[in-house]
Amino acid sequence: MLNNIGLPGLLLIAVVVLVLFGRGKISSLMGEVGKGITSFKKGVKEGSEELENQGSEEDLKDVTPAEDKDKA
């Protein structure tokens, strides 16, 4: 059903949305979408950095046997 919309159909939809909501409302909406995308990318980057740091912290754990710790 949506496979044959084409360029004229998309332009018609864009014009109808512009008429219904107005230019100001659409520009503020697109600004919010942009902020959301930026926030999502930042979260993904921070999550991957956290996973990388977590892996390196596990490599640096003290693996000295318990009986050797008591002697020191």
mmCIF file of the N, C-alpha and C atoms, coordinates in Angstrom:
data_MODEL
# 
_entry.id   MODEL 
# 
loop_
_atom_site.group_PDB 
_atom_site.id 
_atom_site.type_symbol 
_atom_site.label_atom_id 
_atom_site.label_alt_id 
_atom_site.label_comp_id 
_atom_site.label_asym_id 
_atom_site.label_entity_id 
_atom_site.label_seq_id 
_atom_site.pdbx_PDB_ins_code 
_atom_site.Cartn_x 
_atom_site.Cartn_y 
_atom_site.Cartn_z 
_atom_site.occupancy 
_atom_site.B_iso_or_equiv 
_atom_site.pdbx_formal_charge 
_atom_site.auth_seq_id 
_atom_site.auth_comp_id 
_atom_site.auth_asym_id 
_atom_site.auth_atom_id 
_atom_site.pdbx_PDB_model_num 
ATOM 1   N N  . MET A 1 1  ? 0.830  -1.190  0.000  1.00 0.00 ? 1  MET A N  1 
ATOM 2   C CA . MET A 1 1  ? 0.000  0.000   0.000  1.00 0.00 ? 1  MET A CA 1 
ATOM 3   C C  . MET A 1 1  ? 0.878  1.259   0.000  1.00 0.00 ? 1  MET A C  1 
ATOM 4   N N  . LEU A 1 2  ? 1.907  1.288   0.835  1.00 0.00 ? 2  LEU A N  1 
ATOM 5   C CA . LEU A 1 2  ? 2.775  2.458   0.915  1.00 0.00 ? 2  LEU A CA 1 
ATOM 6   C C  . LEU A 1 2  ? 3.918  2.399   -0.089 1.00 0.00 ? 2  LEU A C  1 
ATOM 7   N N  . ASN A 1 3  ? 3.996  1.340   -0.865 1.00 0.00 ? 3  ASN A N  1 
ATOM 8   C CA . ASN A 1 3  ? 5.100  1.194   -1.803 1.00 0.00 ? 3  ASN A CA 1 
ATOM 9   C C  . ASN A 1 3  ? 5.006  2.147   -2.988 1.00 0.00 ? 3  ASN A C  1 
ATOM 10  N N  . ASN A 1 4  ? 3.836  2.595   -3.340 1.00 0.00 ? 4  ASN A N  1 
ATOM 11  C CA . ASN A 1 4  ? 3.681  3.419   -4.536 1.00 0.00 ? 4  ASN A CA 1 
ATOM 12  C C  . ASN A 1 4  ? 3.199  4.841   -4.225 1.00 0.00 ? 4  ASN A C  1 
ATOM 13  N N  . ILE A 1 5  ? 3.736  5.434   -3.157 1.00 0.00 ? 5  ILE A N  1 
ATOM 14  C CA . ILE A 1 5  ? 3.378  6.822   -2.837 1.00 0.00 ? 5  ILE A CA 1 
ATOM 15  C C  . ILE A 1 5  ? 4.050  7.750   -3.833 1.00 0.00 ? 5  ILE A C  1 
ATOM 16  N N  . GLY A 1 6  ? 5.349  7.628   -4.003 1.00 0.00 ? 6  GLY A N  1 
ATOM 17  C CA . GLY A 1 6  ? 6.091  8.435   -4.965 1.00 0.00 ? 6  GLY A CA 1 
ATOM 18  C C  . GLY A 1 6  ? 6.339  9.854   -4.489 1.00 0.00 ? 6  GLY A C  1 
ATOM 19  N N  . LEU A 1 7  ? 7.064  10.608  -5.298 1.00 0.00 ? 7  LEU A N  1 
ATOM 20  C CA . LEU A 1 7  ? 7.427  11.984  -4.964 1.00 0.00 ? 7  LEU A CA 1 
ATOM 21  C C  . LEU A 1 7  ? 6.207  12.910  -4.887 1.00 0.00 ? 7  LEU A C  1 
ATOM 22  N N  . PRO A 1 8  ? 5.262  12.844  -5.837 1.00 0.00 ? 8  PRO A N  1 
ATOM 23  C CA . PRO A 1 8  ? 4.086  13.730  -5.725 1.00 0.00 ? 8  PRO A CA 1 
ATOM 24  C C  . PRO A 1 8  ? 3.277  13.488  -4.440 1.00 0.00 ? 8  PRO A C  1 
ATOM 25  N N  . GLY A 1 9  ? 3.163  12.247  -4.032 1.00 0.00 ? 9  GLY A N  1 
ATOM 26  C CA . GLY A 1 9  ? 2.436  11.923  -2.808 1.00 0.00 ? 9  GLY A CA 1 
ATOM 27  C C  . GLY A 1 9  ? 3.133  12.470  -1.580 1.00 0.00 ? 9  GLY A C  1 
ATOM 28  N N  . LEU A 1 10 ? 4.467  12.351  -1.546 1.00 0.00 ? 10 LEU A N  1 
ATOM 29  C CA . LEU A 1 10 ? 5.224  12.889  -0.422 1.00 0.00 ? 10 LEU A CA 1 
ATOM 30  C C  . LEU A 1 10 ? 5.123  14.401  -0.357 1.00 0.00 ? 10 LEU A C  1 
ATOM 31  N N  . LEU A 1 11 ? 5.169  15.060  -1.507 1.00 0.00 ? 11 LEU A N  1 
ATOM 32  C CA . LEU A 1 11 ? 5.026  16.516  -1.537 1.00 0.00 ? 11 LEU A CA 1 
ATOM 33  C C  . LEU A 1 11 ? 3.646  16.939  -1.053 1.00 0.00 ? 11 LEU A C  1 
ATOM 34  N N  . LEU A 1 12 ? 2.623  16.215  -1.445 1.00 0.00 ? 12 LEU A N  1 
ATOM 35  C CA . LEU A 1 12 ? 1.267  16.514  -0.993 1.00 0.00 ? 12 LEU A CA 1 
ATOM 36  C C  . LEU A 1 12 ? 1.147  16.358  0.523  1.00 0.00 ? 12 LEU A C  1 
ATOM 37  N N  . ILE A 1 13 ? 1.732  15.298  1.059  1.00 0.00 ? 13 ILE A N  1 
ATOM 38  C CA . ILE A 1 13 ? 1.707  15.090  2.511  1.00 0.00 ? 13 ILE A CA 1 
ATOM 39  C C  . ILE A 1 13 ? 2.442  16.227  3.221  1.00 0.00 ? 13 ILE A C  1 
ATOM 40  N N  . ALA A 1 14 ? 3.597  16.642  2.683  1.00 0.00 ? 14 ALA A N  1 
ATOM 41  C CA . ALA A 1 14 ? 4.368  17.727  3.283  1.00 0.00 ? 14 ALA A CA 1 
ATOM 42  C C  . ALA A 1 14 ? 3.573  19.031  3.291  1.00 0.00 ? 14 ALA A C  1 
ATOM 43  N N  . VAL A 1 15 ? 2.875  19.317  2.205  1.00 0.00 ? 15 VAL A N  1 
ATOM 44  C CA . VAL A 1 15 ? 2.077  20.547  2.124  1.00 0.00 ? 15 VAL A CA 1 
ATOM 45  C C  . VAL A 1 15 ? 0.927  20.502  3.123  1.00 0.00 ? 15 VAL A C  1 
ATOM 46  N N  . VAL A 1 16 ? 0.264  19.362  3.240  1.00 0.00 ? 16 VAL A N  1 
ATOM 47  C CA . VAL A 1 16 ? -0.858 19.235  4.176  1.00 0.00 ? 16 VAL A CA 1 
ATOM 48  C C  . VAL A 1 16 ? -0.366 19.417  5.619  1.00 0.00 ? 16 VAL A C  1 
ATOM 49  N N  . VAL A 1 17 ? 0.770  18.814  5.956  1.00 0.00 ? 17 VAL A N  1 
ATOM 50  C CA . VAL A 1 17 ? 1.324  18.957  7.307  1.00 0.00 ? 17 VAL A CA 1 
ATOM 51  C C  . VAL A 1 17 ? 1.692  20.410  7.568  1.00 0.00 ? 17 VAL A C  1 
ATOM 52  N N  . LEU A 1 18 ? 2.281  21.067  6.570  1.00 0.00 ? 18 LEU A N  1 
ATOM 53  C CA . LEU A 1 18 ? 2.659  22.472  6.724  1.00 0.00 ? 18 LEU A CA 1 
ATOM 54  C C  . LEU A 1 18 ? 1.432  23.342  6.949  1.00 0.00 ? 18 LEU A C  1 
ATOM 55  N N  . VAL A 1 19 ? 0.373  23.088  6.232  1.00 0.00 ? 19 VAL A N  1 
ATOM 56  C CA . VAL A 1 19 ? -0.855 23.878  6.382  1.00 0.00 ? 19 VAL A CA 1 
ATOM 57  C C  . VAL A 1 19 ? -1.497 23.617  7.749  1.00 0.00 ? 19 VAL A C  1 
ATOM 58  N N  . LEU A 1 20 ? -1.507 22.368  8.182  1.00 0.00 ? 20 LEU A N  1 
ATOM 59  C CA . LEU A 1 20 ? -2.153 22.032  9.449  1.00 0.00 ? 20 LEU A CA 1 
ATOM 60  C C  . LEU A 1 20 ? -1.406 22.581  10.659 1.00 0.00 ? 20 LEU A C  1 
ATOM 61  N N  . PHE A 1 21 ? -0.099 22.466  10.664 1.00 0.00 ? 21 PHE A N  1 
ATOM 62  C CA . PHE A 1 21 ? 0.667  22.814  11.855 1.00 0.00 ? 21 PHE A CA 1 
ATOM 63  C C  . PHE A 1 21 ? 1.355  24.168  11.776 1.00 0.00 ? 21 PHE A C  1 
ATOM 64  N N  . GLY A 1 22 ? 1.610  24.672  10.599 1.00 0.00 ? 22 GLY A N  1 
ATOM 65  C CA . GLY A 1 22 ? 2.294  25.954  10.467 1.00 0.00 ? 22 GLY A CA 1 
ATOM 66  C C  . GLY A 1 22 ? 3.804  25.802  10.520 1.00 0.00 ? 22 GLY A C  1 
ATOM 67  N N  . ARG A 1 23 ? 4.484  26.771  9.953  1.00 0.00 ? 23 ARG A N  1 
ATOM 68  C CA . ARG A 1 23 ? 5.932  26.711  9.830  1.00 0.00 ? 23 ARG A CA 1 
ATOM 69  C C  . ARG A 1 23 ? 6.644  26.749  11.183 1.00 0.00 ? 23 ARG A C  1 
ATOM 70  N N  . GLY A 1 24 ? 6.162  27.577  12.100 1.00 0.00 ? 24 GLY A N  1 
ATOM 71  C CA . GLY A 1 24 ? 6.799  27.714  13.409 1.00 0.00 ? 24 GLY A CA 1 
ATOM 72  C C  . GLY A 1 24 ? 6.734  26.436  14.222 1.00 0.00 ? 24 GLY A C  1 
ATOM 73  N N  . LYS A 1 25 ? 5.569  25.811  14.206 1.00 0.00 ? 25 LYS A N  1 
ATOM 74  C CA . LYS A 1 25 ? 5.399  24.579  14.985 1.00 0.00 ? 25 LYS A CA 1 
ATOM 75  C C  . LYS A 1 25 ? 6.259  23.458  14.424 1.00 0.00 ? 25 LYS A C  1 
ATOM 76  N N  . ILE A 1 26 ? 6.360  23.374  13.104 1.00 0.00 ? 26 ILE A N  1 
ATOM 77  C CA . ILE A 1 26 ? 7.163  22.324  12.487 1.00 0.00 ? 26 ILE A CA 1 
ATOM 78  C C  . ILE A 1 26 ? 8.644  22.547  12.765 1.00 0.00 ? 26 ILE A C  1 
ATOM 79  N N  . SER A 1 27 ? 9.106  23.791  12.690 1.00 0.00 ? 27 SER A N  1 
ATOM 80  C CA . SER A 1 27 ? 10.527 24.048  12.945 1.00 0.00 ? 27 SER A CA 1 
ATOM 81  C C  . SER A 1 27 ? 10.883 23.747  14.391 1.00 0.00 ? 27 SER A C  1 
ATOM 82  N N  . SER A 1 28 ? 10.009 24.058  15.332 1.00 0.00 ? 28 SER A N  1 
ATOM 83  C CA . SER A 1 28 ? 10.297 23.732  16.734 1.00 0.00 ? 28 SER A CA 1 
ATOM 84  C C  . SER A 1 28 ? 10.258 22.218  16.947 1.00 0.00 ? 28 SER A C  1 
ATOM 85  N N  . LEU A 1 29 ? 9.365  21.538  16.254 1.00 0.00 ? 29 LEU A N  1 
ATOM 86  C CA . LEU A 1 29 ? 9.295  20.085  16.349 1.00 0.00 ? 29 LEU A CA 1 
ATOM 87  C C  . LEU A 1 29 ? 10.568 19.451  15.802 1.00 0.00 ? 29 LEU A C  1 
ATOM 88  N N  . MET A 1 30 ? 11.057 19.942  14.670 1.00 0.00 ? 30 MET A N  1 
ATOM 89  C CA . MET A 1 30 ? 12.288 19.406  14.085 1.00 0.00 ? 30 MET A CA 1 
ATOM 90  C C  . MET A 1 30 ? 13.490 19.711  14.980 1.00 0.00 ? 30 MET A C  1 
ATOM 91  N N  . GLY A 1 31 ? 13.470 20.837  15.671 1.00 0.00 ? 31 GLY A N  1 
ATOM 92  C CA . GLY A 1 31 ? 14.529 21.146  16.629 1.00 0.00 ? 31 GLY A CA 1 
ATOM 93  C C  . GLY A 1 31 ? 14.553 20.147  17.768 1.00 0.00 ? 31 GLY A C  1 
ATOM 94  N N  . GLU A 1 32 ? 13.375 19.791  18.255 1.00 0.00 ? 32 GLU A N  1 
ATOM 95  C CA . GLU A 1 32 ? 13.283 18.797  19.328 1.00 0.00 ? 32 GLU A CA 1 
ATOM 96  C C  . GLU A 1 32 ? 13.728 17.428  18.844 1.00 0.00 ? 32 GLU A C  1 
ATOM 97  N N  . VAL A 1 33 ? 13.392 17.079  17.610 1.00 0.00 ? 33 VAL A N  1 
ATOM 98  C CA . VAL A 1 33 ? 13.840 15.802  17.046 1.00 0.00 ? 33 VAL A CA 1 
ATOM 99  C C  . VAL A 1 33 ? 15.359 15.791  16.951 1.00 0.00 ? 33 VAL A C  1 
ATOM 100 N N  . GLY A 1 34 ? 15.943 16.893  16.531 1.00 0.00 ? 34 GLY A N  1 
ATOM 101 C CA . GLY A 1 34 ? 17.400 16.992  16.448 1.00 0.00 ? 34 GLY A CA 1 
ATOM 102 C C  . GLY A 1 34 ? 18.057 16.839  17.809 1.00 0.00 ? 34 GLY A C  1 
ATOM 103 N N  . LYS A 1 35 ? 17.485 17.462  18.833 1.00 0.00 ? 35 LYS A N  1 
ATOM 104 C CA . LYS A 1 35 ? 18.023 17.330  20.185 1.00 0.00 ? 35 LYS A CA 1 
ATOM 105 C C  . LYS A 1 35 ? 17.918 15.882  20.663 1.00 0.00 ? 35 LYS A C  1 
ATOM 106 N N  . GLY A 1 36 ? 16.822 15.235  20.320 1.00 0.00 ? 36 GLY A N  1 
ATOM 107 C CA . GLY A 1 36 ? 16.646 13.836  20.710 1.00 0.00 ? 36 GLY A CA 1 
ATOM 108 C C  . GLY A 1 36 ? 17.667 12.930  20.053 1.00 0.00 ? 36 GLY A C  1 
ATOM 109 N N  . ILE A 1 37 ? 17.934 13.164  18.771 1.00 0.00 ? 37 ILE A N  1 
ATOM 110 C CA . ILE A 1 37 ? 18.932 12.357  18.058 1.00 0.00 ? 37 ILE A CA 1 
ATOM 111 C C  . ILE A 1 37 ? 20.313 12.586  18.658 1.00 0.00 ? 37 ILE A C  1 
ATOM 112 N N  . THR A 1 38 ? 20.635 13.844  18.951 1.00 0.00 ? 38 THR A N  1 
ATOM 113 C CA . THR A 1 38 ? 21.932 14.155  19.559 1.00 0.00 ? 38 THR A CA 1 
ATOM 114 C C  . THR A 1 38 ? 22.066 13.487  20.921 1.00 0.00 ? 38 THR A C  1 
ATOM 115 N N  . SER A 1 39 ? 21.012 13.524  21.720 1.00 0.00 ? 39 SER A N  1 
ATOM 116 C CA . SER A 1 39 ? 21.029 12.898  23.031 1.00 0.00 ? 39 SER A CA 1 
ATOM 117 C C  . SER A 1 39 ? 21.188 11.386  22.913 1.00 0.00 ? 39 SER A C  1 
ATOM 118 N N  . PHE A 1 40 ? 20.521 10.792  21.933 1.00 0.00 ? 40 PHE A N  1 
ATOM 119 C CA . PHE A 1 40 ? 20.623 9.348   21.720 1.00 0.00 ? 40 PHE A CA 1 
ATOM 120 C C  . PHE A 1 40 ? 22.049 8.959   21.346 1.00 0.00 ? 40 PHE A C  1 
ATOM 121 N N  . LYS A 1 41 ? 22.656 9.714   20.424 1.00 0.00 ? 41 LYS A N  1 
ATOM 122 C CA . LYS A 1 41 ? 24.035 9.423   20.012 1.00 0.00 ? 41 LYS A CA 1 
ATOM 123 C C  . LYS A 1 41 ? 24.994 9.556   21.184 1.00 0.00 ? 41 LYS A C  1 
ATOM 124 N N  . LYS A 1 42 ? 24.784 10.583  22.028 1.00 0.00 ? 42 LYS A N  1 
ATOM 125 C CA . LYS A 1 42 ? 25.640 10.792  23.195 1.00 0.00 ? 42 LYS A CA 1 
ATOM 126 C C  . LYS A 1 42 ? 25.491 9.630   24.169 1.00 0.00 ? 42 LYS A C  1 
ATOM 127 N N  . GLY A 1 43 ? 24.279 9.173   24.370 1.00 0.00 ? 43 GLY A N  1 
ATOM 128 C CA . GLY A 1 43 ? 24.044 8.043   25.269 1.00 0.00 ? 43 GLY A CA 1 
ATOM 129 C C  . GLY A 1 43 ? 24.683 6.766   24.766 1.00 0.00 ? 43 GLY A C  1 
ATOM 130 N N  . VAL A 1 44 ? 24.598 6.526   23.464 1.00 0.00 ? 44 VAL A N  1 
ATOM 131 C CA . VAL A 1 44 ? 25.222 5.334   22.895 1.00 0.00 ? 44 VAL A CA 1 
ATOM 132 C C  . VAL A 1 44 ? 26.737 5.405   23.059 1.00 0.00 ? 44 VAL A C  1 
ATOM 133 N N  . LYS A 1 45 ? 27.312 6.577   22.811 1.00 0.00 ? 45 LYS A N  1 
ATOM 134 C CA . LYS A 1 45 ? 28.766 6.746   22.940 1.00 0.00 ? 45 LYS A CA 1 
ATOM 135 C C  . LYS A 1 45 ? 29.204 6.531   24.381 1.00 0.00 ? 45 LYS A C  1 
ATOM 136 N N  . GLU A 1 46 ? 28.488 7.135   25.334 1.00 0.00 ? 46 GLU A N  1 
ATOM 137 C CA . GLU A 1 46 ? 28.835 6.971   26.743 1.00 0.00 ? 46 GLU A CA 1 
ATOM 138 C C  . GLU A 1 46 ? 28.663 5.522   27.183 1.00 0.00 ? 46 GLU A C  1 
ATOM 139 N N  . GLY A 1 47 ? 27.654 4.844   26.689 1.00 0.00 ? 47 GLY A N  1 
ATOM 140 C CA . GLY A 1 47 ? 27.441 3.440   27.033 1.00 0.00 ? 47 GLY A CA 1 
ATOM 141 C C  . GLY A 1 47 ? 28.558 2.552   26.530 1.00 0.00 ? 47 GLY A C  1 
ATOM 142 N N  . SER A 1 48 ? 28.999 2.796   25.297 1.00 0.00 ? 48 SER A N  1 
ATOM 143 C CA . SER A 1 48 ? 30.085 1.981   24.770 1.00 0.00 ? 48 SER A CA 1 
ATOM 144 C C  . SER A 1 48 ? 31.395 2.271   25.511 1.00 0.00 ? 48 SER A C  1 
ATOM 145 N N  . GLU A 1 49 ? 31.631 3.546   25.875 1.00 0.00 ? 49 GLU A N  1 
ATOM 146 C CA . GLU A 1 49 ? 32.828 3.882   26.652 1.00 0.00 ? 49 GLU A CA 1 
ATOM 147 C C  . GLU A 1 49 ? 32.785 3.227   28.029 1.00 0.00 ? 49 GLU A C  1 
ATOM 148 N N  . GLU A 1 50 ? 31.604 3.181   28.623 1.00 0.00 ? 50 GLU A N  1 
ATOM 149 C CA . GLU A 1 50 ? 31.463 2.562   29.932 1.00 0.00 ? 50 GLU A CA 1 
ATOM 150 C C  . GLU A 1 50 ? 31.746 1.067   29.849 1.00 0.00 ? 50 GLU A C  1 
ATOM 151 N N  . LEU A 1 51 ? 31.269 0.418   28.793 1.00 0.00 ? 51 LEU A N  1 
ATOM 152 C CA . LEU A 1 51 ? 31.540 -1.007  28.628 1.00 0.00 ? 51 LEU A CA 1 
ATOM 153 C C  . LEU A 1 51 ? 33.027 -1.265  28.410 1.00 0.00 ? 51 LEU A C  1 
ATOM 154 N N  . GLU A 1 52 ? 33.683 -0.398  27.649 1.00 0.00 ? 52 GLU A N  1 
ATOM 155 C CA . GLU A 1 52 ? 35.118 -0.559  27.435 1.00 0.00 ? 52 GLU A CA 1 
ATOM 156 C C  . GLU A 1 52 ? 35.879 -0.368  28.740 1.00 0.00 ? 52 GLU A C  1 
ATOM 157 N N  . ASN A 1 53 ? 35.513 0.637   29.536 1.00 0.00 ? 53 ASN A N  1 
ATOM 158 C CA . ASN A 1 53 ? 36.176 0.886   30.813 1.00 0.00 ? 53 ASN A CA 1 
ATOM 159 C C  . ASN A 1 53 ? 35.920 -0.240  31.801 1.00 0.00 ? 53 ASN A C  1 
ATOM 160 N N  . GLN A 1 54 ? 34.732 -0.784  31.782 1.00 0.00 ? 54 GLN A N  1 
ATOM 161 C CA . GLN A 1 54 ? 34.387 -1.871  32.679 1.00 0.00 ? 54 GLN A CA 1 
ATOM 162 C C  . GLN A 1 54 ? 35.236 -3.097  32.355 1.00 0.00 ? 54 GLN A C  1 
ATOM 163 N N  . GLY A 1 55 ? 35.456 -3.347  31.087 1.00 0.00 ? 55 GLY A N  1 
ATOM 164 C CA . GLY A 1 55 ? 36.288 -4.479  30.697 1.00 0.00 ? 55 GLY A CA 1 
ATOM 165 C C  . GLY A 1 55 ? 37.717 -4.306  31.148 1.00 0.00 ? 55 GLY A C  1 
ATOM 166 N N  . SER A 1 56 ? 38.257 -3.090  31.054 1.00 0.00 ? 56 SER A N  1 
ATOM 167 C CA . SER A 1 56 ? 39.641 -2.862  31.472 1.00 0.00 ? 56 SER A CA 1 
ATOM 168 C C  . SER A 1 56 ? 39.773 -2.916  32.990 1.00 0.00 ? 56 SER A C  1 
ATOM 169 N N  . GLU A 1 57 ? 38.746 -2.530  33.732 1.00 0.00 ? 57 GLU A N  1 
ATOM 170 C CA . GLU A 1 57 ? 38.796 -2.603  35.192 1.00 0.00 ? 57 GLU A CA 1 
ATOM 171 C C  . GLU A 1 57 ? 38.815 -4.054  35.654 1.00 0.00 ? 57 GLU A C  1 
ATOM 172 N N  . GLU A 1 58 ? 38.097 -4.929  34.941 1.00 0.00 ? 58 GLU A N  1 
ATOM 173 C CA . GLU A 1 58 ? 38.082 -6.342  35.303 1.00 0.00 ? 58 GLU A CA 1 
ATOM 174 C C  . GLU A 1 58 ? 39.458 -6.960  35.081 1.00 0.00 ? 58 GLU A C  1 
ATOM 175 N N  . ASP A 1 59 ? 40.192 -6.494  34.086 1.00 0.00 ? 59 ASP A N  1 
ATOM 176 C CA . ASP A 1 59 ? 41.530 -7.003  33.817 1.00 0.00 ? 59 ASP A CA 1 
ATOM 177 C C  . ASP A 1 59 ? 42.501 -6.600  34.917 1.00 0.00 ? 59 ASP A C  1 
ATOM 178 N N  . LEU A 1 60 ? 42.239 -5.488  35.610 1.00 0.00 ? 60 LEU A N  1 
ATOM 179 C CA . LEU A 1 60 ? 43.159 -4.964  36.607 1.00 0.00 ? 60 LEU A CA 1 
ATOM 180 C C  . LEU A 1 60 ? 42.817 -5.402  38.027 1.00 0.00 ? 60 LEU A C  1 
ATOM 181 N N  . LYS A 1 61 ? 41.837 -6.279  38.181 1.00 0.00 ? 61 LYS A N  1 
ATOM 182 C CA . LYS A 1 61 ? 41.452 -6.715  39.526 1.00 0.00 ? 61 LYS A CA 1 
ATOM 183 C C  . LYS A 1 61 ? 42.596 -7.467  40.198 1.00 0.00 ? 61 LYS A C  1 
ATOM 184 N N  . ASP A 1 62 ? 42.664 -7.359  41.520 1.00 0.00 ? 62 ASP A N  1 
ATOM 185 C CA . ASP A 1 62 ? 43.675 -8.062  42.293 1.00 0.00 ? 62 ASP A CA 1 
ATOM 186 C C  . ASP A 1 62 ? 43.301 -9.540  42.364 1.00 0.00 ? 62 ASP A C  1 
ATOM 187 N N  . VAL A 1 63 ? 44.148 -10.383 41.843 1.00 0.00 ? 63 VAL A N  1 
ATOM 188 C CA . VAL A 1 63 ? 43.864 -11.811 41.821 1.00 0.00 ? 63 VAL A CA 1 
ATOM 189 C C  . VAL A 1 63 ? 44.783 -12.574 42.768 1.00 0.00 ? 63 VAL A C  1 
ATOM 190 N N  . THR A 1 64 ? 45.344 -11.867 43.753 1.00 0.00 ? 64 THR A N  1 
ATOM 191 C CA . THR A 1 64 ? 46.214 -12.504 44.733 1.00 0.00 ? 64 THR A CA 1 
ATOM 192 C C  . THR A 1 64 ? 45.385 -13.475 45.570 1.00 0.00 ? 64 THR A C  1 
ATOM 193 N N  . PRO A 1 65 ? 45.866 -14.696 45.760 1.00 0.00 ? 65 PRO A N  1 
ATOM 194 C CA . PRO A 1 65 ? 45.112 -15.656 46.585 1.00 0.00 ? 65 PRO A CA 1 
ATOM 195 C C  . PRO A 1 65 ? 44.911 -15.126 48.006 1.00 0.00 ? 65 PRO A C  1 
ATOM 196 N N  . ALA A 1 66 ? 43.861 -15.544 48.651 1.00 0.00 ? 66 ALA A N  1 
ATOM 197 C CA . ALA A 1 66 ? 43.484 -15.033 49.967 1.00 0.00 ? 66 ALA A CA 1 
ATOM 198 C C  . ALA A 1 66 ? 44.564 -15.289 51.012 1.00 0.00 ? 66 ALA A C  1 
ATOM 199 N N  . GLU A 1 67 ? 45.239 -16.425 50.967 1.00 0.00 ? 67 GLU A N  1 
ATOM 200 C CA . GLU A 1 67 ? 46.247 -16.728 51.990 1.00 0.00 ? 67 GLU A CA 1 
ATOM 201 C C  . GLU A 1 67 ? 47.472 -15.818 51.846 1.00 0.00 ? 67 GLU A C  1 
ATOM 202 N N  . ASP A 1 68 ? 47.808 -15.381 50.631 1.00 0.00 ? 68 ASP A N  1 
ATOM 203 C CA . ASP A 1 68 ? 48.925 -14.469 50.455 1.00 0.00 ? 68 ASP A CA 1 
ATOM 204 C C  . ASP A 1 68 ? 48.570 -13.067 50.960 1.00 0.00 ? 68 ASP A C  1 
ATOM 205 N N  . LYS A 1 69 ? 47.323 -12.686 50.873 1.00 0.00 ? 69 LYS A N  1 
ATOM 206 C CA . LYS A 1 69 ? 46.897 -11.375 51.360 1.00 0.00 ? 69 LYS A CA 1 
ATOM 207 C C  . LYS A 1 69 ? 47.023 -11.301 52.870 1.00 0.00 ? 69 LYS A C  1 
ATOM 208 N N  . ASP A 1 70 ? 46.754 -12.416 53.564 1.00 0.00 ? 70 ASP A N  1 
ATOM 209 C CA . ASP A 1 70 ? 46.819 -12.434 55.017 1.00 0.00 ? 70 ASP A CA 1 
ATOM 210 C C  . ASP A 1 70 ? 48.266 -12.295 55.508 1.00 0.00 ? 70 ASP A C  1 
ATOM 211 N N  . LYS A 1 71 ? 49.215 -12.801 54.753 1.00 0.00 ? 71 LYS A N  1 
ATOM 212 C CA . LYS A 1 71 ? 50.620 -12.736 55.147 1.00 0.00 ? 71 LYS A CA 1 
ATOM 213 C C  . LYS A 1 71 ? 51.194 -11.336 54.995 1.00 0.00 ? 71 LYS A C  1 
ATOM 214 N N  . ALA A 1 72 ? 50.660 -10.567 54.087 1.00 0.00 ? 72 ALA A N  1 
ATOM 215 C CA . ALA A 1 72 ? 51.222 -9.242  53.806 1.00 0.00 ? 72 ALA A CA 1 
ATOM 216 C C  . ALA A 1 72 ? 50.851 -8.208  54.805 1.00 0.00 ? 72 ALA A C  1 
# 
